[in-house]
Amino acid sequence: LSADYNIYENWSVTGLFQYTRLVGDAEDSPVVDDEGDENQFFAGFLVKYSF
């Protein structure tokens, strides 16, 4: 999911969000059991200039 917004003529911002769920062998991995989670989230914010 993402959304763009133009601030000025050449400037814009973008917000990003992503959700992923690991399944099968990836979900059962020792790395996920010890350090991670089967629910994976990502969020970001970008400032862009176009010329």
Secondary structure, 3 states (H helix, E strand, C coil): CEEEEECCCCEEEEEEEEEEECCCCCCCCHHHHHHCCCEEEEEEEEEEECC
